[in-house]
Amino acid sequence: MCGVFGIRAPGRDVARLAYFGLHALQHRGQESAGIAVSDGGRLTVLRDLGLVAQVFDERTLSGLQGELAIGHTRYSTTGANAWANAQPLLHHGPTRTVAVGHNGNLVNVEALQERAGSRLASTSDSEVIAALVANDERPLTEALARTMRLLQGAATVVGLAEGKLFAFRDRHGFRPLVLGTLDGDPVVASESCALDLVGARLEREVRPGELVIADDGGVTVTQAVPEAQRSALCIFEFFYLARPIQPEQGMREQGIRMKFNPLAEVAGKRLVVVDDSIIRGSTTRQIVGMLFDAGAAEVHLRVSAPPVVSPCFYGMDFASEDEMIAARTDVEGVRAEIGATSLAYLSLEGLQAATRRPESALCRACLTRDYPTAVPVNAAKDRFESAPA
Ligand code: SF4
């Protein structure tokens, strides 16, 4: 998860545009938000824990002056929900200073930390991307291409360095990124809804392995690394990320009570309830229980995804396999645990057809256990907490 946004628009209030873009991407991350601006030479970053509207106000936005801006909304998938991990992250290297916002999880971050060779201030896997670019003696475009070659796993990135805006997608394209224009000025964002909100026009998706650089000379898009033979846009992007989900189980349960109030009319009725997915099962069990408590006669649950049976290593905050209800029992077992009258899942073929994309273009690993990359032995979210590199 996480939402990213970037814009280069001299003469416009780029921080305010980034703010609105982040509002549109708030559903991708609700733990922290931040904006970095550049006036060509100097980089200024404001980031904090909280929602976009809590982190920024009129006073702070008016202090962010520049020609370029990037923004980020975070949902932690590597590194704790702490101020140090709020993005954009800034890294000062011997060659340049770099700000980045990152969506996705890298699967080779330990090797990258060694290669980056400089001390990191955060415990997420994102600062290492900034460090690799900041420490590289080559010109910026070459440093970015080399960094992209080194990254394994999921990395949709926006950044600022040397008065330029850059953005790229990893070679598999796990997480989305779109390119748009606002009266000719370039805008990039995780999803086209952010372009709509700032009045920009969608031009196209950024392809896996493509690098976008915007500077005084215009916008350059290059295939900096070859697209993987098997590209792998996350199939969950099509149905799971379209609404807020709280990262902590306690907040989730509280959120359910605030979000759902069964109507008195459910009493005595046979209900069909549609949900987008079942991961641990605890949320679903609570909803089914609330409906029976309100007097429902039957609750028939239909799920618009197949059973989730394996963890995500590419930036979706799922449970570990032993916490996943469908990994340890069959459909009847899941039905019994959540207490529904009946339960049925959408088939993998049905979900695939609904995306209108070929199987070869998507990652479906948490449904099939067929991962498009090597996966790390230890992918615990907090594995860098005690010893930042
Ligand atoms: S493992 Fe699942 S959630 Fe993760 S990128 Fe692949 S399809 Fe998406």
Residues whose N, C-alpha, C, O or C-beta is under 5 A from the ligand:
A	BS01	SF4	C234 I235 F236 P311 C312 F313 Y314 M316 C363 R364 A365 C366
